[in-house]
Amino acid sequence: MKIKCYFATPYASLERGLNEHTNGLSRQYMPKKTEFIGIEDDEILAIQKALNNRPRKVLNYRTPNEVMR
């Protein structure tokens, strides 16, 4: 199976829109300079659950979990 891959130019945040948006959302839970070594697995799972259950305009206000089901 051949899969096409795309690599964004380093430091070109305009080429990584969804990634940058998701990073911004995750910063609500983990501010910049957060030491990830101190974050427990259950905290990460709670953040993951919150982000995956957040309605998105691009998904017609459905959540990513709803779309994937």
N, C-alpha and C positions, 0 to 999 in steps of 0.2 A: 504494500500500500504506500503510495506517495502522498505526502502531506506538504502543502505549501506553508512556508513559515515566513513571517515578516518580523524584522528586527528594526525597532525604532532607532533613530539617530540619538546618540548619547546627549543628554541635557535638552532634548527637544520635546518638552512636555505636551506640545500641541499634537504630536503624533501618538500620544498615549492617553486620549481623553477619558475613556472608561477607567483605566488604571489610576489616573490622577484623581478622578472623582471618588473612586473607592478608597484611595488613600486618605482623602479629605474626610470621608465619612468615618473611617477607622480612627482618625485623630480625635474624634469626639470621645473616644474611649481610652485612647493611649496618646497623650500629648507628645509632641516632639521631645526628644532626649529621654524618652522612657527606656529604662533598662529592661529589655525583653527577657533577660535571664530570670527576673523576679516575677514574671507573669505565669500563673498556674494554668494548666491545661483547661480546667473548667471555666476560667475567665475567658480564654480564647474561644471556647465553644459557645459561651454566652454572647460574645461579640459577633461571632459567625451567625448565630441564630437571629440576633437582632438585625443584622444587615440583610440576611436572606429573607426576612419577613417584613421588610420595609417596602411599601409600594413604590413603584418607579413609573414616572411619566412615560418613558420610552416603551414600557410594557403595558400601556393603557391602564396604568394604576393598579396592575396586578403585582404580586410579589414574585421574586425569582423562584421561590419554592412552588408557587402556584403554576408558574410556567413550566417548570421542570417535571411536575407531576403529570 
